[in-house]
Amino acid sequence: MLNITKDLQDKKLVIGLEGKLDTITAPDFEKAVKENIEGVEELVFDLEKLEYITSAGLRVLLSAQKTMNEQGTMTVINVNEDINDVFEVTGFADFLNIE
């Protein structure tokens, strides 16, 4: 299960994820991003409560990064050790802005 929160203020969108981001929940995550990203200049993903991520979730992050390369910035915050390990192993740590 994945809970998704969205906080849009002016042109900054913060999306918080809680739970597991996998093949089953990735389509909901992708929909939430695509429905809210238009006109956003600063996109922040708060992963403080994310427990697990698979390649399906990574694909959505990659897609969001490509979009934000055209229209603004994207930052990933509050990444726990397990999720950071996935980012490191997959090479995502090399191109995501992780704080």
N, CA, C and O of each residue as an XYZ file, in Angstrom:
396
protein
N       0.836     -1.183      0.000
C       0.000      0.000      0.000
C       0.880      1.246      0.000
O       1.942      1.280      0.621
N       0.412      2.260     -0.709
C       1.151      3.506     -0.808
C       0.205      4.669     -0.578
O      -0.827      4.786     -1.239
N       0.564      5.527      0.365
C      -0.179      6.764      0.583
C       0.599      7.895     -0.072
O       1.812      8.020      0.100
N      -0.122      8.715     -0.824
C       0.491      9.823     -1.544
C      -0.140     11.123     -1.071
O      -1.360     11.282     -1.110
N       0.702     12.054     -0.623
C       0.204     13.380     -0.243
C       0.763     14.387     -1.229
O       1.879     14.235     -1.724
N      -0.020     15.414     -1.508
C       0.396     16.463     -2.433
C       0.161     17.811     -1.783
O      -0.904     18.064     -1.218
N       1.156     18.670     -1.865
C       1.051     20.021     -1.334
C       1.579     20.981     -2.398
O       2.786     21.079     -2.618
N       0.659     21.686     -3.051
C       1.029     22.630     -4.097
C       0.909     24.044     -3.557
O      -0.166     24.471     -3.136
N       2.018     24.765     -3.573
C       2.028     26.156     -3.150
C       2.732     26.958     -4.223
O       3.931     26.803     -4.456
N       1.962     27.821     -4.875
C       2.446     28.608     -6.001
C       2.951     27.642     -7.076
O       2.152     26.886     -7.628
N       4.226     27.643     -7.385
C       4.759     26.760     -8.427
C       5.652     25.672     -7.843
O       6.467     25.076     -8.548
N       5.488     25.417     -6.536
C       6.243     24.362     -5.857
C       5.285     23.258     -5.443
O       4.279     23.509     -4.780
N       5.611     22.023     -5.846
C       4.806     20.862     -5.505
C       5.639     19.898     -4.676
O       6.717     19.476     -5.093
N       5.127     19.550     -3.492
C       5.771     18.546     -2.649
C       4.882     17.314     -2.650
O       3.708     17.383     -2.285
N       5.449     16.184     -3.063
C       4.734     14.915     -3.051
C       5.392     14.025     -2.012
O       6.583     13.724     -2.100
N       4.606     13.606     -1.028
C       5.097     12.723      0.012
C       4.622     11.302     -0.240
O       3.482     11.077     -0.646
N       5.507     10.352      0.004
C       5.174      8.948     -0.191
C       5.333      8.196      1.120
O       6.311      8.375      1.846
N       4.347      7.348      1.407
C       4.389      6.529      2.622
C       3.983      5.117      2.263
O       2.910      4.888      1.704
N       4.847      4.171      2.588
C       4.537      2.767      2.321
C       5.494      2.168      1.315
O       6.701      2.408      1.360
N       4.930      1.373      0.390
C       5.744      0.646     -0.584
C       5.409      1.094     -2.000
O       4.246      1.120     -2.403
N       6.445      1.444     -2.739
C       6.297      1.863     -4.129
C       6.782      0.707     -4.992
O       7.983      0.490     -5.155
N       5.820     -0.031     -5.541
C       6.148     -1.223     -6.312
C       5.306     -1.280     -7.576
O       4.677     -0.289     -7.947
N       5.288     -2.414     -8.229
C       4.561     -2.585     -9.486
C       3.070     -2.296     -9.330
O       2.434     -1.783    -10.251
N       2.526     -2.620     -8.185
C       1.093     -2.432     -7.946
C       0.765     -0.959     -7.684
O      -0.257     -0.462     -8.157
N       1.612     -0.265     -6.944
C       1.311      1.117     -6.549
C       1.902      2.169     -7.485
O       1.482      3.326     -7.447
N       2.865      1.792     -8.322
C       3.511      2.752     -9.217
C       2.533      3.462    -10.158
O       2.703      4.656    -10.402
N       1.508      2.774    -10.699
C       0.570      3.498    -11.574
C      -0.162      4.638    -10.854
O      -0.401      5.685    -11.456
N      -0.514      4.455     -9.599
C      -1.158      5.530     -8.829
C      -0.190      6.688     -8.612
O      -0.575      7.855     -8.693
N       1.058      6.359     -8.338
C       2.091      7.376     -8.158
C       2.300      8.152     -9.460
O       2.374      9.381     -9.456
N       2.393      7.427    -10.562
C       2.586      8.068    -11.863
C       1.424      9.000    -12.194
O       1.626     10.101    -12.705
N       0.216      8.551    -11.901
C      -0.967      9.368    -12.164
C      -0.930     10.642    -11.319
O      -1.223     11.728    -11.819
N      -0.574     10.511    -10.051
C      -0.505     11.672     -9.157
C       0.514     12.683     -9.656
O       0.277     13.889     -9.590
N       1.638     12.205    -10.151
C       2.667     13.106    -10.663
C       2.181     13.798    -11.935
O       2.237     15.023    -12.045
N       1.706     13.007    -12.888
C       1.304     13.569    -14.185
C       0.144     14.558    -14.065
O       0.091     15.545    -14.798
N      -0.779     14.295    -13.148
C      -1.940     15.174    -12.983
C      -1.595     16.499    -12.317
O      -2.361     17.458    -12.414
N      -0.453     16.564    -11.646
C      -0.124     17.749    -10.843
C       1.134     18.491    -11.273
O       1.428     19.556    -10.730
N       1.884     17.959    -12.231
C       3.202     18.511    -12.539
C       3.157     19.701    -13.505
O       4.118     20.466    -13.584
N       2.084     19.857    -14.217
C       2.011     20.940    -15.205
C       2.134     22.309    -14.528
O       1.418     22.606    -13.572
N       3.039     23.127    -15.033
C       3.236     24.465    -14.496
C       4.110     24.529    -13.254
O       4.415     25.616    -12.764
N       4.513     23.373    -12.741
C       5.353     23.319    -11.541
C       6.799     23.632    -11.931
O       7.323     23.096    -12.907
N       7.427     24.503    -11.154
C       8.825     24.855    -11.408
C       9.769     24.213    -10.399
O      10.970     24.094    -10.644
N       9.215     23.802     -9.263
C      10.020     23.122     -8.234
C       9.232     21.919     -7.744
O       8.160     22.063     -7.157
N       9.771     20.728     -7.990
C       9.132     19.478     -7.579
C       9.991     18.833     -6.504
O      11.198     18.657     -6.673
N       9.344     18.483     -5.392
C      10.051     17.850     -4.278
C       9.344     16.539     -3.936
O       8.129     16.508     -3.742
N      10.113     15.472     -3.867
C       9.582     14.192     -3.395
C      10.114     13.963     -1.987
O      11.325     13.886     -1.777
N       9.202     13.855     -1.023
C       9.570     13.586      0.369
C       9.400     12.089      0.610
O       8.278     11.583      0.638
N      10.516     11.383      0.783
C      10.495      9.930      0.922
C      10.712      9.474      2.362
O      11.100      8.330      2.600
N      10.465     10.357      3.312
C      10.721     10.044      4.714
C      10.019      8.761      5.161
O      10.579      7.988      5.939
N       8.804      8.532      4.675
C       8.021      7.384      5.126
C       7.941      6.274      4.080
O       7.153      5.339      4.221
N       8.761      6.377      3.026
C       8.794      5.331      2.012
C       9.643      4.176      2.521
O      10.786      4.366      2.936
N       9.067      2.970      2.484
C       9.748      1.797      3.029
C      10.465      0.975      1.965
O      11.429      0.269      2.262
N       9.988      1.070      0.718
C      10.432      0.127     -0.300
C      10.184      0.728     -1.673
O       9.172      1.397     -1.882
N      11.102      0.496     -2.621
C      10.914      0.978     -3.987
C      11.443     -0.075     -4.962
O      12.497     -0.670     -4.738
N      10.698     -0.293     -6.043
C      11.131     -1.211     -7.085
C      11.427     -0.431     -8.352
O      11.323      0.796     -8.379
N      11.794     -1.147     -9.396
C      12.106     -0.508    -10.673
C      10.911      0.242    -11.235
O      11.092      1.231    -11.946
N       9.701     -0.198    -10.937
C       8.507      0.508    -11.407
C       8.446      1.911    -10.803
O       8.087      2.864    -11.495
N       8.787      2.045     -9.548
C       8.823      3.347     -8.895
C       9.968      4.202     -9.405
O       9.827      5.415     -9.561
N      11.105      3.564     -9.664
C      12.255      4.288    -10.204
C      11.928      4.865    -11.583
O      12.351      5.972    -11.917
N      11.178      4.111    -12.373
C      10.794      4.569    -13.713
C       9.975      5.859    -13.630
O      10.150      6.761    -14.450
N       9.074      5.946    -12.630
C       8.257      7.155    -12.466
C       9.138      8.334    -12.054
O       8.956      9.448    -12.544
N      10.084      8.090    -11.161
C      11.012      9.153    -10.761
C      11.832      9.638    -11.955
O      12.057     10.837    -12.117
N      12.276      8.699    -12.789
C      13.046      9.063    -13.973
C      12.219      9.920    -14.926
O      12.710     10.914    -15.462
N      10.982      9.538    -15.130
C      10.080     10.296    -15.994
C       9.857     11.709    -15.452
O       9.866     12.684    -16.204
N       9.659     11.803    -14.143
C       9.467     13.112    -13.513
C      10.723     13.967    -13.661
O      10.637     15.170    -13.905
N      11.893     13.340    -13.511
C      13.152     14.078    -13.650
C      13.297     14.639    -15.058
O      13.715     15.782    -15.241
N      12.945     13.821    -16.057
C      13.032     14.288    -17.446
C      12.110     15.482    -17.676
O      12.493     16.445    -18.340
N      10.916     15.424    -17.137
C       9.976     16.534    -17.277
C      10.511     17.776    -16.589
O      10.463     18.871    -17.150
N      11.024     17.611    -15.373
C      11.494     18.766    -14.614
C      12.788     19.339    -15.189
O      13.084     20.511    -14.960
N      13.558     18.556    -15.923
C      14.737     19.096    -16.604
C      14.323     20.175    -17.599
O      15.101     21.081    -17.899
N      13.107     20.078    -18.106
C      12.587     21.031    -19.092
C      11.938     22.250    -18.426
O      11.955     23.344    -18.990
N      11.363     22.065    -17.219
C      10.551     23.147    -16.662
C      10.954     23.621    -15.273
O      10.301     24.507    -14.722
N      12.000     23.064    -14.694
C      12.394     23.531    -13.361
C      13.366     22.591    -12.685
O      14.257     22.031    -13.322
N      13.182     22.423    -11.372
C      14.078     21.574    -10.590
C      13.299     20.479     -9.883
O      12.107     20.611     -9.604
N      14.014     19.387     -9.599
C      13.423     18.280     -8.837
C      14.412     17.868     -7.751
O      15.606     17.706     -8.001
N      13.885     17.703     -6.543
C      14.697     17.315     -5.402
C      14.023     16.151     -4.687
O      12.798     16.097     -4.578
N      14.839     15.226     -4.203
C      14.353     14.112     -3.396
C      14.906     14.312     -1.992
O      16.118     14.423     -1.804
N      14.000     14.357     -0.991
C      14.439     14.639      0.377
C      14.058     13.495      1.324
O      13.210     12.659      1.015
N      14.710     13.491      2.472
C      14.419     12.550      3.561
C      14.500     11.097      3.112
O      13.610     10.297      3.402
N      15.577     10.762      2.401
C      15.766      9.405      1.892
C      16.410      8.549      2.983
O      17.465      8.894      3.515
N      15.758      7.425      3.309
C      16.341      6.546      4.328
C      17.457      5.692      3.710
O      17.656      5.697      2.495
N      18.163      4.977      4.547
C      19.339      4.229      4.114
C      19.003      3.154      3.076
O      19.746      2.976      2.112
N      17.894      2.442      3.266
C      17.521      1.371      2.337
C      17.204      1.916      0.950
O      17.653      1.371     -0.059
N      16.428      2.994      0.908
C      16.074      3.598     -0.381
C      17.313      4.196     -1.030
O      17.492      4.086     -2.243
N      18.165      4.823     -0.238
C      19.404      5.394     -0.767
C      20.291      4.308     -1.366
O      20.941      4.530     -2.387
N      20.320      3.132     -0.735
C      21.094      2.014     -1.276
C      20.581      1.635     -2.665
O      21.377      1.361     -3.563
N      19.260      1.617     -2.847
C      18.674      1.321     -4.158
C      19.104      2.382     -5.169
O      19.465      2.057     -6.301
N      19.064      3.651     -4.759
C      19.493      4.733     -5.651
C      20.963      4.574     -6.036
O      21.334      4.813     -7.186
N      21.793      4.175     -5.086
C      23.225      4.008     -5.347
C      23.470      2.844     -6.313
O      24.205      2.994     -7.289
N      22.864      1.699     -6.047
C      23.081      0.496     -6.853
C      22.589      0.683     -8.289
O      23.207      0.188     -9.232
N      21.477      1.398     -8.450
C      20.886      1.572     -9.773
C      21.475      2.747    -10.543
O      21.190      2.919    -11.729
N      22.298      3.559     -9.873
C      22.879      4.715    -10.537
C      22.010      5.957    -10.470
O      22.393      7.013    -10.972
N      20.837      5.836     -9.849
C      19.946      6.982     -9.744
C      20.551      8.093     -8.881
O      20.236      9.270     -9.061
N      21.416      7.712     -7.951
C      22.070      8.708     -7.093
C      22.938      9.653     -7.908
O      23.247     10.756     -7.456
N      23.336      9.230     -9.109
C      24.202     10.049     -9.946
C      23.469     11.209    -10.614
O      24.085     12.224    -10.941
N      22.156     11.067    -10.819
C      21.465     12.153    -11.509
C      20.299     12.740    -10.736
O      19.777     13.784    -11.127
N      19.876     12.108     -9.656
C      18.842     12.718     -8.814
C      19.495     13.702     -7.852
O      20.602     13.466     -7.367
N      18.807     14.804     -7.580
C      19.263     15.751     -6.579
C      18.695     15.278     -5.242
O      17.527     15.520     -4.936
N      19.533     14.598     -4.446
C      19.087     14.010     -3.178
C      19.640     14.846     -2.037
O      20.843     15.093     -1.951
N      18.732     15.280     -1.155
C      19.148     16.067      0.012
C      18.828     15.313      1.287
O      19.101     15.806      2.381
